[in-house]
Amino acid sequence: MVFPVLAFWGAIVVRLKWIVCPVAAYLLWRKGLKGTAALALGWPLVILVIPHASTQIGVIQRMFMQCLGYERVQKT
């Protein structure tokens, strides 16, 4: 299943991760979840170290296009 609206908002959250992660860490710390808060605070740095899984880009793109009503046209 593909939800273009959620993908749109997900892309915004990813771009704002340097703001979202510290805010989330603060909220978790206030609830007493200090280990989880530390992970949330360091998450943008962890993501920089993990290699990007780019092998599924074509598959995911086709799913989005199909969800939006586009059909693949065969070249003749």
CHARMM-style PDB file with segment names, atoms N, HN, CA, C and O in Angstrom:
ATOM      1  N   MET     1       0.847  -1.177   0.000  1.00  0.00      PROA
ATOM      2  CA  MET     1       0.000   0.000   0.000  1.00  0.00      PROA
ATOM      3  C   MET     1       0.889   1.235   0.000  1.00  0.00      PROA
ATOM      4  O   MET     1       1.933   1.276   0.650  1.00  0.00      PROA
ATOM      5  N   VAL     2       0.456   2.214  -0.729  1.00  0.00      PROA
ATOM      6  HN  VAL     2      -0.393   2.181  -1.257  1.00  0.00      PROA
ATOM      7  CA  VAL     2       1.198   3.465  -0.843  1.00  0.00      PROA
ATOM      8  C   VAL     2       0.265   4.609  -0.508  1.00  0.00      PROA
ATOM      9  O   VAL     2      -0.850   4.681  -1.025  1.00  0.00      PROA
ATOM     10  N   PHE     3       0.716   5.504   0.355  1.00  0.00      PROA
ATOM     11  HN  PHE     3       1.622   5.446   0.774  1.00  0.00      PROA
ATOM     12  CA  PHE     3      -0.067   6.672   0.734  1.00  0.00      PROA
ATOM     13  C   PHE     3       0.733   7.924   0.387  1.00  0.00      PROA
ATOM     14  O   PHE     3       1.601   8.337   1.156  1.00  0.00      PROA
ATOM     15  N   PRO     4       0.446   8.535  -0.771  1.00  0.00      PROA
ATOM     16  CA  PRO     4       1.219   9.716  -1.183  1.00  0.00      PROA
ATOM     17  C   PRO     4       1.173  10.860  -0.167  1.00  0.00      PROA
ATOM     18  O   PRO     4       2.161  11.576  -0.004  1.00  0.00      PROA
ATOM     19  N   VAL     5       0.057  11.037   0.506  1.00  0.00      PROA
ATOM     20  HN  VAL     5      -0.746  10.455   0.373  1.00  0.00      PROA
ATOM     21  CA  VAL     5      -0.045  12.132   1.488  1.00  0.00      PROA
ATOM     22  C   VAL     5       0.912  11.888   2.650  1.00  0.00      PROA
ATOM     23  O   VAL     5       1.588  12.813   3.102  1.00  0.00      PROA
ATOM     24  N   LEU     6       0.975  10.637   3.141  1.00  0.00      PROA
ATOM     25  HN  LEU     6       0.427   9.886   2.773  1.00  0.00      PROA
ATOM     26  CA  LEU     6       1.901  10.329   4.228  1.00  0.00      PROA
ATOM     27  C   LEU     6       3.349  10.446   3.761  1.00  0.00      PROA
ATOM     28  O   LEU     6       4.217  10.870   4.524  1.00  0.00      PROA
ATOM     29  N   ALA     7       3.609  10.075   2.523  1.00  0.00      PROA
ATOM     30  HN  ALA     7       2.904   9.730   1.903  1.00  0.00      PROA
ATOM     31  CA  ALA     7       4.962  10.210   1.983  1.00  0.00      PROA
ATOM     32  C   ALA     7       5.361  11.682   1.914  1.00  0.00      PROA
ATOM     33  O   ALA     7       6.509  12.032   2.190  1.00  0.00      PROA
ATOM     34  N   PHE     8       4.417  12.539   1.548  1.00  0.00      PROA
ATOM     35  HN  PHE     8       3.485  12.256   1.324  1.00  0.00      PROA
ATOM     36  CA  PHE     8       4.687  13.982   1.489  1.00  0.00      PROA
ATOM     37  C   PHE     8       5.087  14.497   2.874  1.00  0.00      PROA
ATOM     38  O   PHE     8       6.097  15.187   3.016  1.00  0.00      PROA
ATOM     39  N   TRP     9       4.294  14.160   3.890  1.00  0.00      PROA
ATOM     40  HN  TRP     9       3.474  13.599   3.775  1.00  0.00      PROA
ATOM     41  CA  TRP     9       4.589  14.628   5.242  1.00  0.00      PROA
ATOM     42  C   TRP     9       5.848  13.971   5.798  1.00  0.00      PROA
ATOM     43  O   TRP     9       6.590  14.583   6.566  1.00  0.00      PROA
ATOM     44  N   GLY    10       6.081  12.720   5.404  1.00  0.00      PROA
ATOM     45  HN  GLY    10       5.478  12.223   4.781  1.00  0.00      PROA
ATOM     46  CA  GLY    10       7.310  12.056   5.835  1.00  0.00      PROA
ATOM     47  C   GLY    10       8.542  12.760   5.309  1.00  0.00      PROA
ATOM     48  O   GLY    10       9.539  12.896   6.018  1.00  0.00      PROA
ATOM     49  N   ALA    11       8.474  13.209   4.060  1.00  0.00      PROA
ATOM     50  HN  ALA    11       7.664  13.099   3.484  1.00  0.00      PROA
ATOM     51  CA  ALA    11       9.604  13.940   3.471  1.00  0.00      PROA
ATOM     52  C   ALA    11       9.854  15.253   4.209  1.00  0.00      PROA
ATOM     53  O   ALA    11      11.002  15.665   4.381  1.00  0.00      PROA
ATOM     54  N   ILE    12       8.801  15.895   4.637  1.00  0.00      PROA
ATOM     55  HN  ILE    12       7.868  15.561   4.498  1.00  0.00      PROA
ATOM     56  CA  ILE    12       8.960  17.155   5.393  1.00  0.00      PROA
ATOM     57  C   ILE    12       9.600  16.889   6.745  1.00  0.00      PROA
ATOM     58  O   ILE    12      10.498  17.618   7.166  1.00  0.00      PROA
ATOM     59  N   VAL    13       9.136  15.838   7.432  1.00  0.00      PROA
ATOM     60  HN  VAL    13       8.407  15.245   7.090  1.00  0.00      PROA
ATOM     61  CA  VAL    13       9.708  15.497   8.737  1.00  0.00      PROA
ATOM     62  C   VAL    13      11.186  15.145   8.598  1.00  0.00      PROA
ATOM     63  O   VAL    13      11.992  15.532   9.444  1.00  0.00      PROA
ATOM     64  N   VAL    14      11.553  14.418   7.546  1.00  0.00      PROA
ATOM     65  HN  VAL    14      10.898  14.103   6.859  1.00  0.00      PROA
ATOM     66  CA  VAL    14      12.958  14.063   7.331  1.00  0.00      PROA
ATOM     67  C   VAL    14      13.800  15.314   7.126  1.00  0.00      PROA
ATOM     68  O   VAL    14      14.913  15.408   7.644  1.00  0.00      PROA
ATOM     69  N   ARG    15      13.280  16.260   6.384  1.00  0.00      PROA
ATOM     70  HN  ARG    15      12.376  16.183   5.964  1.00  0.00      PROA
ATOM     71  CA  ARG    15      14.036  17.506   6.168  1.00  0.00      PROA
ATOM     72  C   ARG    15      14.164  18.324   7.446  1.00  0.00      PROA
ATOM     73  O   ARG    15      15.126  19.072   7.617  1.00  0.00      PROA
ATOM     74  N   LEU    16      13.203  18.182   8.334  1.00  0.00      PROA
ATOM     75  HN  LEU    16      12.421  17.574   8.195  1.00  0.00      PROA
ATOM     76  CA  LEU    16      13.225  18.933   9.592  1.00  0.00      PROA
ATOM     77  C   LEU    16      13.775  18.113  10.749  1.00  0.00      PROA
ATOM     78  O   LEU    16      13.553  18.465  11.908  1.00  0.00      PROA
ATOM     79  N   LYS    17      14.490  17.024  10.463  1.00  0.00      PROA
ATOM     80  HN  LYS    17      14.670  16.738   9.522  1.00  0.00      PROA
ATOM     81  CA  LYS    17      14.935  16.116  11.519  1.00  0.00      PROA
ATOM     82  C   LYS    17      15.836  16.791  12.548  1.00  0.00      PROA
ATOM     83  O   LYS    17      15.867  16.380  13.708  1.00  0.00      PROA
ATOM     84  N   TRP    18      16.560  17.810  12.136  1.00  0.00      PROA
ATOM     85  HN  TRP    18      16.534  18.143  11.194  1.00  0.00      PROA
ATOM     86  CA  TRP    18      17.439  18.491  13.090  1.00  0.00      PROA
ATOM     87  C   TRP    18      16.651  19.317  14.097  1.00  0.00      PROA
ATOM     88  O   TRP    18      17.192  19.726  15.125  1.00  0.00      PROA
ATOM     89  N   ILE    19      15.383  19.565  13.811  1.00  0.00      PROA
ATOM     90  HN  ILE    19      14.943  19.233  12.976  1.00  0.00      PROA
ATOM     91  CA  ILE    19      14.501  20.245  14.769  1.00  0.00      PROA
ATOM     92  C   ILE    19      13.615  19.226  15.484  1.00  0.00      PROA
ATOM     93  O   ILE    19      13.424  19.300  16.698  1.00  0.00      PROA
ATOM     94  N   VAL    20      13.075  18.273  14.715  1.00  0.00      PROA
ATOM     95  HN  VAL    20      13.231  18.214  13.729  1.00  0.00      PROA
ATOM     96  CA  VAL    20      12.133  17.300  15.264  1.00  0.00      PROA
ATOM     97  C   VAL    20      12.804  16.396  16.299  1.00  0.00      PROA
ATOM     98  O   VAL    20      12.222  16.134  17.352  1.00  0.00      PROA
ATOM     99  N   CYS    21      14.008  15.919  16.019  1.00  0.00      PROA
ATOM    100  HN  CYS    21      14.481  16.132  15.163  1.00  0.00      PROA
ATOM    101  CA  CYS    21      14.671  14.989  16.931  1.00  0.00      PROA
ATOM    102  C   CYS    21      14.985  15.604  18.300  1.00  0.00      PROA
ATOM    103  O   CYS    21      14.707  14.964  19.314  1.00  0.00      PROA
ATOM    104  N   PRO    22      15.546  16.806  18.375  1.00  0.00      PROA
ATOM    105  CA  PRO    22      15.756  17.392  19.700  1.00  0.00      PROA
ATOM    106  C   PRO    22      14.447  17.661  20.457  1.00  0.00      PROA
ATOM    107  O   PRO    22      14.396  17.506  21.677  1.00  0.00      PROA
ATOM    108  N   VAL    23      13.412  18.056  19.750  1.00  0.00      PROA
ATOM    109  HN  VAL    23      13.454  18.182  18.759  1.00  0.00      PROA
ATOM    110  CA  VAL    23      12.118  18.281  20.413  1.00  0.00      PROA
ATOM    111  C   VAL    23      11.574  16.959  20.953  1.00  0.00      PROA
ATOM    112  O   VAL    23      11.094  16.893  22.084  1.00  0.00      PROA
ATOM    113  N   ALA    24      11.652  15.908  20.134  1.00  0.00      PROA
ATOM    114  HN  ALA    24      12.042  15.961  19.215  1.00  0.00      PROA
ATOM    115  CA  ALA    24      11.202  14.594  20.580  1.00  0.00      PROA
ATOM    116  C   ALA    24      12.040  14.109  21.765  1.00  0.00      PROA
ATOM    117  O   ALA    24      11.503  13.536  22.713  1.00  0.00      PROA
ATOM    118  N   ALA    25      13.349  14.336  21.713  1.00  0.00      PROA
ATOM    119  HN  ALA    25      13.786  14.802  20.943  1.00  0.00      PROA
ATOM    120  CA  ALA    25      14.227  13.946  22.811  1.00  0.00      PROA
ATOM    121  C   ALA    25      13.842  14.672  24.100  1.00  0.00      PROA
ATOM    122  O   ALA    25      13.814  14.067  25.171  1.00  0.00      PROA
ATOM    123  N   TYR    26      13.554  15.937  23.997  1.00  0.00      PROA
ATOM    124  HN  TYR    26      13.577  16.429  23.127  1.00  0.00      PROA
ATOM    125  CA  TYR    26      13.147  16.701  25.182  1.00  0.00      PROA
ATOM    126  C   TYR    26      11.844  16.163  25.769  1.00  0.00      PROA
ATOM    127  O   TYR    26      11.724  15.998  26.983  1.00  0.00      PROA
ATOM    128  N   LEU    27      10.871  15.890  24.897  1.00  0.00      PROA
ATOM    129  HN  LEU    27      10.969  16.024  23.911  1.00  0.00      PROA
ATOM    130  CA  LEU    27       9.593  15.361  25.386  1.00  0.00      PROA
ATOM    131  C   LEU    27       9.763  13.983  26.025  1.00  0.00      PROA
ATOM    132  O   LEU    27       9.140  13.693  27.046  1.00  0.00      PROA
ATOM    133  N   LEU    28      10.589  13.145  25.440  1.00  0.00      PROA
ATOM    134  HN  LEU    28      11.095  13.380  24.610  1.00  0.00      PROA
ATOM    135  CA  LEU    28      10.850  11.830  26.029  1.00  0.00      PROA
ATOM    136  C   LEU    28      11.589  11.952  27.356  1.00  0.00      PROA
ATOM    137  O   LEU    28      11.286  11.227  28.304  1.00  0.00      PROA
ATOM    138  N   TRP    29      12.547  12.855  27.430  1.00  0.00      PROA
ATOM    139  HN  TRP    29      12.794  13.444  26.660  1.00  0.00      PROA
ATOM    140  CA  TRP    29      13.298  13.073  28.669  1.00  0.00      PROA
ATOM    141  C   TRP    29      12.382  13.539  29.794  1.00  0.00      PROA
ATOM    142  O   TRP    29      12.528  13.121  30.942  1.00  0.00      PROA
ATOM    143  N   ARG    30      11.422  14.423  29.445  1.00  0.00      PROA
ATOM    144  HN  ARG    30      11.304  14.763  28.512  1.00  0.00      PROA
ATOM    145  CA  ARG    30      10.469  14.909  30.447  1.00  0.00      PROA
ATOM    146  C   ARG    30       9.592  13.789  30.979  1.00  0.00      PROA
ATOM    147  O   ARG    30       9.150  13.837  32.127  1.00  0.00      PROA
ATOM    148  N   LYS    31       9.334  12.772  30.147  1.00  0.00      PROA
ATOM    149  HN  LYS    31       9.693  12.733  29.214  1.00  0.00      PROA
ATOM    150  CA  LYS    31       8.530  11.627  30.583  1.00  0.00      PROA
ATOM    151  C   LYS    31       9.364  10.608  31.357  1.00  0.00      PROA
ATOM    152  O   LYS    31       8.818   9.616  31.840  1.00  0.00      PROA
ATOM    153  N   GLY    32      10.653  10.826  31.486  1.00  0.00      PROA
ATOM    154  HN  GLY    32      11.097  11.632  31.094  1.00  0.00      PROA
ATOM    155  CA  GLY    32      11.516   9.932  32.232  1.00  0.00      PROA
ATOM    156  C   GLY    32      12.161   8.841  31.395  1.00  0.00      PROA
ATOM    157  O   GLY    32      12.776   7.928  31.946  1.00  0.00      PROA
ATOM    158  N   LEU    33      12.037   8.914  30.098  1.00  0.00      PROA
ATOM    159  HN  LEU    33      11.538   9.655  29.650  1.00  0.00      PROA
ATOM    160  CA  LEU    33      12.622   7.920  29.194  1.00  0.00      PROA
ATOM    161  C   LEU    33      13.976   8.421  28.694  1.00  0.00      PROA
ATOM    162  O   LEU    33      14.123   8.794  27.530  1.00  0.00      PROA
ATOM    163  N   LYS    34      14.952   8.424  29.584  1.00  0.00      PROA
ATOM    164  HN  LYS    34      14.833   8.121  30.530  1.00  0.00      PROA
ATOM    165  CA  LYS    34      16.229   9.057  29.273  1.00  0.00      PROA
ATOM    166  C   LYS    34      17.022   8.318  28.199  1.00  0.00      PROA
ATOM    167  O   LYS    34      17.667   8.956  27.367  1.00  0.00      PROA
ATOM    168  N   GLY    35      16.988   6.992  28.200  1.00  0.00      PROA
ATOM    169  HN  GLY    35      16.465   6.473  28.876  1.00  0.00      PROA
ATOM    170  CA  GLY    35      17.695   6.235  27.162  1.00  0.00      PROA
ATOM    171  C   GLY    35      17.088   6.470  25.787  1.00  0.00      PROA
ATOM    172  O   GLY    35      17.805   6.659  24.805  1.00  0.00      PROA
ATOM    173  N   THR    36      15.766   6.458  25.725  1.00  0.00      PROA
ATOM    174  HN  THR    36      15.183   6.305  26.523  1.00  0.00      PROA
ATOM    175  CA  THR    36      15.080   6.709  24.465  1.00  0.00      PROA
ATOM    176  C   THR    36      15.302   8.148  24.019  1.00  0.00      PROA
ATOM    177  O   THR    36      15.415   8.418  22.824  1.00  0.00      PROA
ATOM    178  N   ALA    37      15.366   9.064  24.966  1.00  0.00      PROA
ATOM    179  HN  ALA    37      15.275   8.845  25.937  1.00  0.00      PROA
ATOM    180  CA  ALA    37      15.625  10.466  24.636  1.00  0.00      PROA
ATOM    181  C   ALA    37      17.024  10.633  24.045  1.00  0.00      PROA
ATOM    182  O   ALA    37      17.217  11.395  23.098  1.00  0.00      PROA
ATOM    183  N   ALA    38      17.994   9.916  24.608  1.00  0.00      PROA
ATOM    184  HN  ALA    38      17.837   9.297  25.377  1.00  0.00      PROA
ATOM    185  CA  ALA    38      19.360   9.985  24.076  1.00  0.00      PROA
ATOM    186  C   ALA    38      19.405   9.439  22.647  1.00  0.00      PROA
ATOM    187  O   ALA    38      20.082   9.997  21.784  1.00  0.00      PROA
ATOM    188  N   LEU    39      18.685   8.354  22.408  1.00  0.00      PROA
ATOM    189  HN  LEU    39      18.134   7.901  23.110  1.00  0.00      PROA
ATOM    190  CA  LEU    39      18.628   7.794  21.047  1.00  0.00      PROA
ATOM    191  C   LEU    39      17.967   8.781  20.089  1.00  0.00      PROA
ATOM    192  O   LEU    39      18.439   8.970  18.968  1.00  0.00      PROA
ATOM    193  N   ALA    40      16.886   9.404  20.522  1.00  0.00      PROA
ATOM    194  HN  ALA    40      16.502   9.250  21.433  1.00  0.00      PROA
ATOM    195  CA  ALA    40      16.195  10.376  19.666  1.00  0.00      PROA
ATOM    196  C   ALA    40      17.088  11.578  19.370  1.00  0.00      PROA
ATOM    197  O   ALA    40      17.067  12.113  18.261  1.00  0.00      PROA
ATOM    198  N   LEU    41      17.857  11.992  20.342  1.00  0.00      PROA
ATOM    199  HN  LEU    41      17.874  11.557  21.243  1.00  0.00      PROA
ATOM    200  CA  LEU    41      18.740  13.142  20.147  1.00  0.00      PROA
ATOM    201  C   LEU    41      19.879  12.813  19.175  1.00  0.00      PROA
ATOM    202  O   LEU    41      20.283  13.659  18.377  1.00  0.00      PROA
ATOM    203  N   GLY    42      20.386  11.591  19.247  1.00  0.00      PROA
ATOM    204  HN  GLY    42      20.058  10.905  19.896  1.00  0.00      PROA
ATOM    205  CA  GLY    42      21.492  11.216  18.384  1.00  0.00      PROA
ATOM    206  C   GLY    42      21.080  10.595  17.063  1.00  0.00      PROA
ATOM    207  O   GLY    42      21.931  10.272  16.234  1.00  0.00      PROA
ATOM    208  N   TRP    43      19.773  10.424  16.858  1.00  0.00      PROA
ATOM    209  HN  TRP    43      19.082  10.686  17.531  1.00  0.00      PROA
ATOM    210  CA  TRP    43      19.311   9.738  15.658  1.00  0.00      PROA
ATOM    211  C   TRP    43      19.779  10.366  14.347  1.00  0.00      PROA
ATOM    212  O   TRP    43      20.170   9.622  13.448  1.00  0.00      PROA
ATOM    213  N   PRO    44      19.763  11.682  14.184  1.00  0.00      PROA
ATOM    214  CA  PRO    44      20.265  12.248  12.914  1.00  0.00      PROA
ATOM    215  C   PRO    44      21.717  11.867  12.637  1.00  0.00      PROA
ATOM    216  O   PRO    44      22.101  11.696  11.480  1.00  0.00      PROA
ATOM    217  N   LEU    45      22.519  11.735  13.680  1.00  0.00      PROA
ATOM    218  HN  LEU    45      22.207  11.874  14.619  1.00  0.00      PROA
ATOM    219  CA  LEU    45      23.913  11.339  13.494  1.00  0.00      PROA
ATOM    220  C   LEU    45      24.021   9.855  13.148  1.00  0.00      PROA
ATOM    221  O   LEU    45      24.883   9.463  12.363  1.00  0.00      PROA
ATOM    222  N   VAL    46      23.149   9.029  13.731  1.00  0.00      PROA
ATOM    223  HN  VAL    46      22.449   9.348  14.369  1.00  0.00      PROA
ATOM    224  CA  VAL    46      23.140   7.595  13.433  1.00  0.00      PROA
ATOM    225  C   VAL    46      22.784   7.383  11.965  1.00  0.00      PROA
ATOM    226  O   VAL    46      23.375   6.537  11.293  1.00  0.00      PROA
ATOM    227  N   ILE    47      21.833   8.139  11.478  1.00  0.00      PROA
ATOM    228  HN  ILE    47      21.352   8.826  12.023  1.00  0.00      PROA
ATOM    229  CA  ILE    47      21.392   8.005  10.094  1.00  0.00      PROA
ATOM    230  C   ILE    47      22.515   8.348   9.113  1.00  0.00      PROA
ATOM    231  O   ILE    47      22.584   7.775   8.026  1.00  0.00      PROA
ATOM    232  N   LEU    48      23.385   9.270   9.488  1.00  0.00      PROA
ATOM    233  HN  LEU    48      23.329   9.735  10.372  1.00  0.00      PROA
ATOM    234  CA  LEU    48      24.503   9.626   8.605  1.00  0.00      PROA
ATOM    235  C   LEU    48      25.482   8.468   8.421  1.00  0.00      PROA
ATOM    236  O   LEU    48      26.147   8.370   7.390  1.00  0.00      PROA
ATOM    237  N   VAL    49      25.569   7.586   9.432  1.00  0.00      PROA
ATOM    238  HN  VAL    49      25.029   7.666  10.270  1.00  0.00      PROA
ATOM    239  CA  VAL    49      26.518   6.484   9.400  1.00  0.00      PROA
ATOM    240  C   VAL    49      25.950   5.274   8.657  1.00  0.00      PROA
ATOM    241  O   VAL    49      26.702   4.540   8.015  1.00  0.00      PROA
ATOM    242  N   ILE    50      24.636   5.055   8.734  1.00  0.00      PROA
ATOM    243  HN  ILE    50      24.025   5.650   9.256  1.00  0.00      PROA
ATOM    244  CA  ILE    50      24.000   3.905   8.100  1.00  0.00      PROA
ATOM    245  C   ILE    50      23.958   4.141   6.590  1.00  0.00      PROA
ATOM    246  O   ILE    50      23.524   5.201   6.140  1.00  0.00      PROA
ATOM    247  N   PRO    51      24.408   3.158   5.807  1.00  0.00      PROA
ATOM    248  CA  PRO    51      24.343   3.338   4.350  1.00  0.00      PROA
ATOM    249  C   PRO    51      22.899   3.381   3.871  1.00  0.00      PROA
ATOM    250  O   PRO    51      22.031   2.708   4.426  1.00  0.00      PROA
ATOM    251  N   HSD    52      22.654   4.165   2.851  1.00  0.00      PROA
ATOM    252  HN  HSD    52      23.359   4.712   2.400  1.00  0.00      PROA
ATOM    253  CA  HSD    52      21.304   4.320   2.321  1.00  0.00      PROA
ATOM    254  C   HSD    52      20.931   3.090   1.498  1.00  0.00      PROA
ATOM    255  O   HSD    52      21.720   2.615   0.681  1.00  0.00      PROA
ATOM    256  N   ALA    53      19.730   2.584   1.720  1.00  0.00      PROA
ATOM    257  HN  ALA    53      19.089   2.970   2.384  1.00  0.00      PROA
ATOM    258  CA  ALA    53      19.236   1.436   0.965  1.00  0.00      PROA
ATOM    259  C   ALA    53      18.539   1.952  -0.289  1.00  0.00      PROA
ATOM    260  O   ALA    53      17.344   2.247  -0.270  1.00  0.00      PROA
ATOM    261  N   SER    54      19.281   2.056  -1.353  1.00  0.00      PROA
ATOM    262  HN  SER    54      20.252   1.816  -1.368  1.00  0.00      PROA
ATOM    263  CA  SER    54      18.728   2.624  -2.574  1.00  0.00      PROA
ATOM    264  C   SER    54      18.279   1.561  -3.565  1.00  0.00      PROA
ATOM    265  O   SER    54      17.937   1.884  -4.703  1.00  0.00      PROA
ATOM    266  N   THR    55      18.275   0.306  -3.153  1.00  0.00      PROA
ATOM    267  HN  THR    55      18.553   0.043  -2.229  1.00  0.00      PROA
ATOM    268  CA  THR    55      17.943  -0.760  -4.093  1.00  0.00      PROA
ATOM    269  C   THR    55      16.452  -0.837  -4.394  1.00  0.00      PROA
ATOM    270  O   THR    55      16.066  -1.419  -5.407  1.00  0.00      PROA
ATOM    271  N   GLN    56      15.622  -0.277  -3.559  1.00  0.00      PROA
ATOM    272  HN  GLN    56      15.936   0.195  -2.736  1.00  0.00      PROA
ATOM    273  CA  GLN    56      14.175  -0.374  -3.731  1.00  0.00      PROA
ATOM    274  C   GLN    56      13.558   0.870  -4.356  1.00  0.00      PROA
ATOM    275  O   GLN    56      12.334   0.962  -4.449  1.00  0.00      PROA
ATOM    276  N   ILE    57      14.362   1.815  -4.781  1.00  0.00      PROA
ATOM    277  HN  ILE    57      15.356   1.740  -4.705  1.00  0.00      PROA
ATOM    278  CA  ILE    57      13.822   3.076  -5.284  1.00  0.00      PROA
ATOM    279  C   ILE    57      12.918   2.858  -6.487  1.00  0.00      PROA
ATOM    280  O   ILE    57      11.833   3.438  -6.542  1.00  0.00      PROA
ATOM    281  N   GLY    58      13.321   2.051  -7.440  1.00  0.00      PROA
ATOM    282  HN  GLY    58      14.202   1.580  -7.395  1.00  0.00      PROA
ATOM    283  CA  GLY    58      12.498   1.811  -8.626  1.00  0.00      PROA
ATOM    284  C   GLY    58      11.182   1.137  -8.291  1.00  0.00      PROA
ATOM    285  O   GLY    58      10.143   1.495  -8.845  1.00  0.00      PROA
ATOM    286  N   VAL    59      11.213   0.167  -7.392  1.00  0.00      PROA
ATOM    287  HN  VAL    59      12.058  -0.123  -6.942  1.00  0.00      PROA
ATOM    288  CA  VAL    59       9.993  -0.540  -6.980  1.00  0.00      PROA
ATOM    289  C   VAL    59       9.030   0.420  -6.291  1.00  0.00      PROA
ATOM    290  O   VAL    59       7.837   0.436  -6.594  1.00  0.00      PROA
ATOM    291  N   ILE    60       9.542   1.204  -5.382  1.00  0.00      PROA
ATOM    292  HN  ILE    60      10.511   1.191  -5.135  1.00  0.00      PROA
ATOM    293  CA  ILE    60       8.697   2.149  -4.643  1.00  0.00      PROA
ATOM    294  C   ILE    60       8.144   3.219  -5.581  1.00  0.00      PROA
ATOM    295  O   ILE    60       6.981   3.604  -5.462  1.00  0.00      PROA
ATOM    296  N   GLN    61       8.960   3.694  -6.501  1.00  0.00      PROA
ATOM    297  HN  GLN    61       9.904   3.381  -6.597  1.00  0.00      PROA
ATOM    298  CA  GLN    61       8.493   4.696  -7.454  1.00  0.00      PROA
ATOM    299  C   GLN    61       7.352   4.148  -8.299  1.00  0.00      PROA
ATOM    300  O   GLN    61       6.366   4.847  -8.531  1.00  0.00      PROA
ATOM    301  N   ARG    62       7.473   2.898  -8.764  1.00  0.00      PROA
ATOM    302  HN  ARG    62       8.274   2.330  -8.575  1.00  0.00      PROA
ATOM    303  CA  ARG    62       6.389   2.292  -9.546  1.00  0.00      PROA
ATOM    304  C   ARG    62       5.113   2.166  -8.714  1.00  0.00      PROA
ATOM    305  O   ARG    62       4.015   2.353  -9.239  1.00  0.00      PROA
ATOM    306  N   MET    63       5.245   1.853  -7.433  1.00  0.00      PROA
ATOM    307  HN  MET    63       6.136   1.701  -7.008  1.00  0.00      PROA
ATOM    308  CA  MET    63       4.066   1.753  -6.564  1.00  0.00      PROA
ATOM    309  C   MET    63       3.366   3.104  -6.443  1.00  0.00      PROA
ATOM    310  O   MET    63       2.139   3.182  -6.506  1.00  0.00      PROA
ATOM    311  N   PHE    64       4.146   4.158  -6.270  1.00  0.00      PROA
ATOM    312  HN  PHE    64       5.142   4.095  -6.219  1.00  0.00      PROA
ATOM    313  CA  PHE    64       3.555   5.499  -6.192  1.00  0.00      PROA
ATOM    314  C   PHE    64       2.865   5.873  -7.494  1.00  0.00      PROA
ATOM    315  O   PHE    64       1.743   6.380  -7.491  1.00  0.00      PROA
ATOM    316  N   MET    65       3.536   5.622  -8.590  1.00  0.00      PROA
ATOM    317  HN  MET    65       4.447   5.210  -8.592  1.00  0.00      PROA
ATOM    318  CA  MET    65       2.962   5.982  -9.881  1.00  0.00      PROA
ATOM    319  C   MET    65       1.671   5.211 -10.138  1.00  0.00      PROA
ATOM    320  O   MET    65       0.710   5.774 -10.663  1.00  0.00      PROA
ATOM    321  N   GLN    66       1.638   3.931  -9.774  1.00  0.00      PROA
ATOM    322  HN  GLN    66       2.419   3.474  -9.348  1.00  0.00      PROA
ATOM    323  CA  GLN    66       0.428   3.133  -9.942  1.00  0.00      PROA
ATOM    324  C   GLN    66      -0.690   3.670  -9.046  1.00  0.00      PROA
ATOM    325  O   GLN    66      -1.847   3.735  -9.462  1.00  0.00      PROA
ATOM    326  N   CYS    67      -0.342   4.050  -7.827  1.00  0.00      PROA
ATOM    327  HN  CYS    67       0.598   3.998  -7.490  1.00  0.00      PROA
ATOM    328  CA  CYS    67      -1.339   4.601  -6.897  1.00  0.00      PROA
ATOM    329  C   CYS    67      -1.920   5.908  -7.427  1.00  0.00      PROA
ATOM    330  O   CYS    67      -3.096   6.203  -7.214  1.00  0.00      PROA
ATOM    331  N   LEU    68      -1.101   6.679  -8.108  1.00  0.00      PROA
ATOM    332  HN  LEU    68      -0.146   6.440  -8.280  1.00  0.00      PROA
ATOM    333  CA  LEU    68      -1.560   7.961  -8.643  1.00  0.00      PROA
ATOM    334  C   LEU    68      -2.274   7.826  -9.992  1.00  0.00      PROA
ATOM    335  O   LEU    68      -2.773   8.812 -10.534  1.00  0.00      PROA
ATOM    336  N   GLY    69      -2.320   6.599 -10.534  1.00  0.00      PROA
ATOM    337  HN  GLY    69      -1.915   5.798 -10.094  1.00  0.00      PROA
ATOM    338  CA  GLY    69      -3.068   6.367 -11.753  1.00  0.00      PROA
ATOM    339  C   GLY    69      -2.255   6.373 -13.027  1.00  0.00      PROA
ATOM    340  O   GLY    69      -2.821   6.324 -14.119  1.00  0.00      PROA
ATOM    341  N   TYR    70      -0.932   6.433 -12.913  1.00  0.00      PROA
ATOM    342  HN  TYR    70      -0.472   6.473 -12.026  1.00  0.00      PROA
ATOM    343  CA  TYR    70      -0.099   6.405 -14.105  1.00  0.00      PROA
ATOM    344  C   TYR    70       0.129   4.965 -14.534  1.00  0.00      PROA
ATOM    345  O   TYR    70       0.236   4.065 -13.701  1.00  0.00      PROA
ATOM    346  N   GLU    71       0.202   4.759 -15.833  1.00  0.00      PROA
ATOM    347  HN  GLU    71       0.115   5.490 -16.510  1.00  0.00      PROA
ATOM    348  CA  GLU    71       0.469   3.432 -16.373  1.00  0.00      PROA
ATOM    349  C   GLU    71       1.743   3.496 -17.198  1.00  0.00      PROA
ATOM    350  O   GLU    71       2.039   4.499 -17.848  1.00  0.00      PROA
ATOM    351  N   ARG    72       2.482   2.407 -17.153  1.00  0.00      PROA
ATOM    352  HN  ARG    72       2.242   1.593 -16.625  1.00  0.00      PROA
ATOM    353  CA  ARG    72       3.721   2.346 -17.936  1.00  0.00      PROA
ATOM    354  C   ARG    72       3.366   2.116 -19.400  1.00  0.00      PROA
ATOM    355  O   ARG    72       2.597   1.215 -19.733  1.00  0.00      PROA
ATOM    356  N   VAL    73       3.930   2.935 -20.255  1.00  0.00      PROA
ATOM    357  HN  VAL    73       4.554   3.668 -19.985  1.00  0.00      PROA
ATOM    358  CA  VAL    73       3.689   2.824 -21.686  1.00  0.00      PROA
ATOM    359  C   VAL    73       4.869   2.076 -22.299  1.00  0.00      PROA
ATOM    360  O   VAL    73       6.025   2.446 -22.093  1.00  0.00      PROA
ATOM    361  N   GLN    74       4.568   1.026 -23.050  1.00  0.00      PROA
ATOM    362  HN  GLN    74       3.629   0.726 -23.218  1.00  0.00      PROA
ATOM    363  CA  GLN    74       5.624   0.259 -23.718  1.00  0.00      PROA
ATOM    364  C   GLN    74       6.095   1.010 -24.967  1.00  0.00      PROA
ATOM    365  O   GLN    74       5.278   1.494 -25.751  1.00  0.00      PROA
ATOM    366  N   LYS    75       7.389   1.101 -25.142  1.00  0.00      PROA
ATOM    367  HN  LYS    75       8.053   0.708 -24.506  1.00  0.00      PROA
ATOM    368  CA  LYS    75       7.947   1.755 -26.324  1.00  0.00      PROA
ATOM    369  C   LYS    75       7.812   0.806 -27.517  1.00  0.00      PROA
ATOM    370  O   LYS    75       8.058  -0.395 -27.404  1.00  0.00      PROA
ATOM    371  N   THR    76       7.421   1.363 -28.648  1.00  0.00      PROA
ATOM    372  HN  THR    76       7.221   2.338 -28.740  1.00  0.00      PROA
ATOM    373  CA  THR    76       7.279   0.522 -29.850  1.00  0.00      PROA
ATOM    374  C   THR    76       8.276   0.913 -30.911  1.00  0.00      PROA
ATOM    375  OT1 THR    76       8.301   0.314 -31.986  1.00  0.00      PROA
TER     376      THR     76
END
